[in-house]
Amino acid sequence: MRVIIVDDHTLVRDGIKWMLINEPTIQVVGEASSGAELMAMLDHLEAEVLLLDIRMAAMSGLEVLTALKERTGAPPALVLSMYDDPALVRQAIVLGAAGYIKKSADRAELIRAIHAVGGGAHYLQGELTAPLIARVDDPGAATAGTLSPQDREILRLVADGLGNRDIARRIGHSEAAVRAALQSIFKALAVHSRQEAVAAALRLGVFD
């Protein structure tokens, strides 16, 4: 299984390589310190799995996932992150991540996840599953009945990783109008961030 490691910390990349160095079924064929570097690398390097950090300074993992959706034949991405917020996990999956595990996972689980994702399956670390289910089953969750068609379109664009300026261009309104609409959406869904809004929209079937 040919793997590219994408993380903006050299020590983290070295640690992942060390975990995989004696695994005969996996070969690390490349390293990227940013999303932009990865995109350039994919023009000339074939891989079967991307090990992708979610928080990077220049181009976040969520932005990478969005870009990969536009790329024909892009390898599947396994998010390897220290963050386990259910809203962030869900957003990564919505944007196309084939798997999500924490950096605290042991070597055996990392190898299982790589093979699962490289084989065309999805992989979600066990300890991340319960919080996601809890959010879906929350009896006190808000409803989406007050969301207008434009609100739903804005949520779709947020889920695709677009910022306020790009959303404004897409829907033909000002950035101020987009910010105001997002605040209204947050209030309607009883959330406090873009990630939480996307997770709530998923739970309520806004993207169906």
C-alpha positions in Angstrom: 0.0 0.0 0.0 1.6 3.3 -1.2 1.1 6.1 1.3 1.8 9.8 1.4 2.0 11.5 4.8 0.6 15.1 4.9 1.4 17.0 8.1 3.0 20.3 8.8 5.2 19.0 11.7 8.4 17.2 10.8 8.5 15.2 14.1 5.0 13.9 13.5 5.8 12.8 10.0 9.0 11.1 11.3 6.9 9.4 14.0 4.4 8.0 11.5 7.2 6.7 9.3 8.8 5.0 12.3 5.5 3.3 13.0 5.3 2.0 9.5 8.9 1.3 8.6 8.8 -2.4 9.4 5.4 -3.1 7.9 6.1 -4.9 4.6 2.6 -4.2 3.2 3.0 -0.4 3.4 5.4 1.9 1.7 5.7 5.6 2.4 6.3 7.1 -1.0 6.1 10.8 -0.1 5.8 13.5 2.5 4.1 16.9 2.3 4.2 19.7 4.9 1.2 21.5 3.5 -1.9 20.9 1.3 -0.4 22.9 -1.5 2.7 20.8 -1.5 0.6 17.7 -1.6 -1.4 18.9 -4.6 1.8 19.5 -6.5 3.1 16.1 -5.5 0.0 14.3 -6.8 0.8 15.5 -10.3 3.8 13.2 -10.5 3.5 10.7 -7.7 1.0 7.8 -7.4 -0.3 6.8 -4.0 -3.1 4.6 -2.7 -3.8 6.4 0.6 -3.2 9.9 2.0 -2.5 10.2 5.7 -3.9 13.7 6.3 -3.6 16.0 9.2 -6.8 18.1 9.8 -5.1 21.3 11.2 -2.4 22.8 9.1 -1.4 26.4 8.8 -1.2 27.0 5.1 -4.0 24.8 3.8 -6.1 22.9 6.3 -7.0 19.2 5.9 -10.7 20.3 5.3 -9.5 22.5 2.4 -7.4 19.6 1.1 -10.5 17.3 1.2 -12.5 19.9 -0.8 -9.7 20.2 -3.4 -9.4 16.4 -3.7 -13.1 16.2 -4.7 -12.3 18.2 -7.8 -9.4 15.9 -8.7 -10.1 12.8 -10.9 -8.5 9.7 -9.5 -7.3 11.2 -6.3 -6.3 8.7 -3.6 -8.6 8.3 -0.6 -7.7 10.3 2.5 -7.4 8.8 6.0 -7.5 11.7 8.5 -5.0 11.3 11.3 -5.6 14.0 13.9 -5.3 14.8 17.5 -8.8 16.4 17.4 -11.8 14.2 18.2 -14.6 16.8 18.2 -17.7 15.1 16.7 -18.6 18.1 14.5 -15.1 18.1 13.0 -15.1 14.4 12.4 -18.5 14.6 10.7 -17.4 17.5 8.6 -14.3 15.7 7.4 -16.5 12.7 6.4 -18.9 15.0 4.6 -16.1 16.5 2.7 -14.9 13.0 1.5 -12.6 11.6 4.1 -12.6 7.8 3.8 -11.5 7.4 7.4 -10.7 9.2 10.6 -8.4 8.1 13.5 -6.6 9.9 16.3 -2.9 10.4 16.4 -3.0 8.5 19.7 -4.0 5.3 17.9 -1.6 2.4 18.2 0.5 1.0 15.3 -1.9 -2.0 14.7 -4.9 0.2 14.3 -3.1 2.6 12.0 -2.1 -0.3 9.8 -5.7 -1.6 9.8 -7.1 1.8 8.9 -4.6 2.3 6.0 -5.5 -1.1 4.5 -9.2 -0.5 4.9 -9.1 2.9 3.2 -6.7 1.7 0.6 -9.0 -1.2 -0.1 -12.0 1.0 -0.8 -13.7 0.8 2.6 -14.3 3.4 5.3 -12.7 3.4 8.7 -13.7 5.2 11.8 -11.8 4.7 15.1 -14.1 3.0 17.6 -13.9 5.6 20.3 -15.1 8.3 17.8 -18.3 6.4 17.0 -20.3 6.9 20.2 -20.0 10.7 20.3 -21.2 10.9 16.7 -24.2 8.7 17.5 -25.0 10.7 20.6 -25.2 13.9 18.5 -27.5 12.2 16.1 -29.8 10.9 18.8 -29.8 14.0 21.0 -33.5 14.5 21.8 -32.9 18.2 22.5 -31.5 18.9 19.1 -32.9 21.9 17.2 -35.0 21.4 14.1 -34.3 22.8 10.6 -37.8 24.0 10.0 -36.8 27.7 10.1 -34.0 27.4 7.6 -34.8 29.1 4.3 -33.6 27.7 0.9 -30.8 30.2 0.9 -29.8 29.2 4.5 -29.6 25.6 3.2 -27.5 26.6 0.2 -25.1 28.6 2.5 -24.8 25.5 4.7 -23.9 23.4 1.7 -21.2 25.8 0.7 -19.8 25.9 4.2 -19.7 22.1 4.2 -17.8 22.3 0.9 -15.1 24.4 2.7 -15.9 27.8 1.3 -15.2 31.0 3.3 -17.6 33.9 3.6 -16.1 35.8 0.6 -16.5 32.8 -1.8 -20.0 32.1 -0.5 -21.0 35.7 -1.1 -19.8 35.5 -4.7 -21.7 32.2 -5.2 -25.0 33.5 -3.9 -24.7 37.1 -5.1 -24.7 38.8 -1.8 -22.2 40.8 0.3 -19.9 39.2 2.9 -21.9 41.1 5.6 -25.1 39.5 4.4 -23.4 36.1 4.6 -22.1 36.7 8.1 -25.6 37.8 9.2 -27.1 34.7 7.6 -24.7 32.5 9.3 -25.5 34.0 12.7 -29.2 33.4 12.0 -28.4 29.8 11.0 -26.3 29.2 14.2 -29.2 30.5 16.3 -31.8 28.3 14.5 -29.6 25.2 15.0 -28.5 26.1 18.5 -24.8 25.9 17.5 -21.8 28.2 17.9 -19.5 27.4 15.0 -19.4 26.5 11.3 -18.3 22.9 12.1 -21.2 22.5 14.5 -23.6 23.9 12.0 -22.5 21.4 9.4 -22.8 18.5 11.8 -26.3 19.7 12.9 -27.4 20.0 9.2 -26.2 16.5 8.6 -28.2 15.2 11.6 -31.3 17.0 10.4 -31.1 15.9 6.8 -30.5 19.4 5.3 -28.2 17.9 2.6 -30.5 15.0 1.6 
